[in-house]
């Protein structure tokens, strides 16, 4: 298999995993989960979140507004720059994040439990390779 073919198959497999998670009840979208995960490490500016997620600033502003409407994040003044605003995760956001991570892990665990030892090793090797491929 060529690198191009492998890349195409990899992208399709990642999409299939994302669809599986939605189908099995993990309904918080990937970008929202990623933003909540980043905010768990501490407050971030919208511009920083947009850059991390490779979306436009207006797009991130819209997402943050939706997360804020859900009660999962809040905006607060930046203590070092009175003109700037930071986004912080709320306790409700922490609970949603933990629940989504737990649901995702459970869905995948059930599928992985059905694999034989050879396929589990192959999957573990694939995870290692994926981490290498995605490392900057």
C-alpha positions, 0 to 999 in steps of 0.5 A, a space after each residue: 500500500 502506498 503512503 497516499 493509499 494508507 493516508 486515505 485509509 487512515 482518514 477513513 478509519 478515523 472518520 469511522 471511529 468518530 461516527 461510531 462514537 456519535 452512534 453509541 451516544 458520545 454526543 459532544 462534538 470533537 472540537 467542543 471536547 478539545 476546547 474543554 480539555 484545553 481549558 481544563 489546563 487553565 484559562 485561554 484567550 479565544 484567539 489562542 483557542 482558535 489557533 489551537 483548533 485551526 478555526 477562525 476567531 469568529 468561529 471560535 467565538 461562536 463555539 465559545 458562546 454555545 459552550 457558555 450557553 450550555 454553562 460549560 465555560 465562562 468568560 472572565 477578564 484577563 488579569 494581565 490585560 484589562 482589554 482581553 478576555 479569558 475563557 475558563 471551564 466551569 464545574 458543569 463543563 468539567 462534568 460534561 468533559 469527564 462524562 464524554 471521556 468516560 463514555 468514549 472510553 467505554 464504547 471503545 473498550 467494549 469493541 477492543 475487548 472483542 479483539 483477539 490478542 493479535 488484533 490488540 497488538 496490531 491496534 496498540 502498534 497502530 496507536 503508537 504509529 498514529 502518535 508518531 504521525 501526529 507529533 509536531 
